[in-house]
Amino acid sequence: MRSPRSEGGFTLLEVLVALAVLGVALAALVKTGSEHARNTSYLHERTLAHWAGQNVLAEYEAGMRAVGEGDHSGEVIMGPYRYGFQASVTDFSATAPFPLPPVKRIDVRVWMAERGEEEQRANVSGYVLP
């Protein structure tokens, strides 16, 4: 006569342990996938914000925006997002052994318009002749 253990198969305890291990592994996989999706979305927002800041800076360089001293703010749309920006225009004088023309430094900060300035996404700087 055969003993009950000599038959093939798993005990209930072995099946439960295997399911517990599988559950932990799947939970870790889901968490990793959601973090990846969140990071991809954040990097997409940052990339488009950087491009929006470069566009604002290019408008100053092309003379489409007045290069007046002080802070200038507004909104731009890039892709599916609406971004707020603040452009700070200051005098800049470089030290060099030869005379240089006066230039203006422009620092553009860009953030998601819906979320406010505290969630800045990009910072772009450049120089223009007045």
C-alpha positions as CSV (number, residue, x, y, z in Angstrom):
1,M,0.0,0.0,0.0
2,R,1.3,3.5,-0.9
3,S,1.6,6.3,1.6
4,P,-0.3,9.5,0.9
5,R,2.9,11.4,0.5
6,S,4.3,9.3,-2.3
7,E,1.7,10.6,-4.7
8,G,2.8,13.5,-6.9
9,G,1.5,17.0,-6.2
10,F,1.9,19.9,-3.7
11,T,0.4,20.3,-0.3
12,L,-1.9,23.1,0.5
13,L,0.9,24.8,2.5
14,E,3.3,24.7,-0.4
15,V,0.7,26.2,-2.8
16,L,0.0,29.0,-0.3
17,V,3.7,29.9,0.1
18,A,4.1,29.9,-3.6
19,L,1.1,32.3,-4.0
20,A,2.5,34.6,-1.3
21,V,5.8,34.8,-3.0
22,L,4.1,35.5,-6.4
23,G,1.9,38.2,-4.8
24,V,5.0,40.0,-3.4
25,A,6.8,39.8,-6.7
26,L,3.8,41.1,-8.6
27,A,3.2,44.0,-6.2
28,A,6.9,45.0,-6.6
29,L,6.5,44.9,-10.4
30,V,3.3,47.1,-10.3
31,K,5.1,49.6,-8.1
32,T,8.1,49.8,-10.4
33,G,5.9,50.2,-13.4
34,S,3.9,53.1,-11.8
35,E,7.1,54.9,-10.7
36,H,8.5,54.5,-14.3
37,A,5.3,56.0,-15.7
38,R,5.4,58.9,-13.2
39,N,9.0,59.7,-14.0
40,T,8.4,59.5,-17.7
41,S,5.6,62.0,-17.4
42,Y,7.7,64.3,-15.2
43,L,10.6,64.2,-17.7
44,H,8.1,65.0,-20.6
45,E,6.9,68.1,-18.7
46,R,10.5,69.2,-18.0
47,T,11.6,68.8,-21.6
48,L,8.6,70.8,-22.9
49,A,9.1,73.4,-20.2
50,H,12.8,73.8,-21.3
51,W,11.7,74.2,-24.9
52,A,9.1,76.8,-23.9
53,G,11.8,78.7,-22.0
54,Q,14.1,78.6,-25.0
55,N,11.3,79.9,-27.2
56,V,10.8,82.9,-24.8
57,L,14.5,83.6,-24.8
58,A,14.6,83.4,-28.6
59,E,11.8,85.9,-28.8
60,Y,14.0,88.3,-26.7
61,E,17.0,87.6,-28.9
62,A,15.0,88.2,-32.1
63,G,13.6,91.5,-30.8
64,M,10.0,90.2,-30.6
65,R,10.0,91.1,-26.9
66,A,11.3,94.4,-25.5
67,V,14.5,94.0,-23.5
68,G,13.4,96.2,-20.6
69,E,15.1,96.0,-17.2
70,G,13.2,94.1,-14.5
71,D,10.9,91.1,-14.3
72,H,8.4,90.2,-17.0
73,S,5.9,87.3,-16.7
74,G,3.4,85.6,-18.9
75,E,2.2,82.3,-20.2
76,V,3.1,80.1,-23.1
77,I,1.7,76.9,-24.5
78,M,4.0,74.0,-25.5
79,G,2.5,70.8,-26.5
80,P,-0.5,69.8,-24.3
81,Y,0.7,72.0,-21.4
82,R,0.3,75.6,-20.4
83,Y,3.4,77.1,-18.7
84,G,3.9,80.2,-16.8
85,F,7.2,82.0,-17.0
86,Q,9.1,84.9,-15.5
87,A,11.9,86.5,-17.4
88,S,14.4,88.6,-15.3
89,V,16.4,91.1,-17.3
90,T,19.5,92.5,-15.7
91,D,22.6,94.4,-16.9
92,F,25.7,92.2,-17.4
93,S,29.2,93.4,-17.6
94,A,32.0,90.9,-18.1
95,T,35.5,91.5,-17.0
96,A,37.9,91.2,-19.9
97,P,41.3,92.8,-20.8
98,F,39.5,94.6,-23.8
99,P,36.4,96.6,-23.9
100,L,33.1,94.7,-24.4
101,P,29.7,96.2,-25.4
102,P,27.1,96.2,-22.6
103,V,24.8,93.3,-22.7
104,K,21.6,92.2,-20.9
105,R,21.3,88.9,-19.1
106,I,17.9,87.2,-19.3
107,D,17.0,84.4,-16.9
108,V,13.7,82.6,-17.7
109,R,12.0,80.5,-15.1
110,V,9.3,78.2,-16.3
111,W,6.6,76.3,-14.3
112,M,3.3,74.5,-14.9
113,A,0.7,77.2,-15.0
114,E,-1.9,75.2,-13.2
115,R,0.4,74.2,-10.3
116,G,2.0,77.5,-9.5
117,E,5.6,78.8,-9.3
118,E,6.6,76.4,-6.6
119,E,6.7,73.6,-9.1
120,Q,9.4,75.1,-11.4
121,R,10.2,72.8,-14.4
122,A,13.0,74.7,-16.2
123,N,15.4,77.5,-16.0
124,V,17.0,79.0,-19.2
125,S,19.6,81.9,-19.4
126,G,21.0,83.9,-22.2
127,Y,22.5,87.2,-23.3
128,V,21.3,89.9,-25.7
129,L,22.6,93.2,-26.9
130,P,20.3,96.1,-25.8
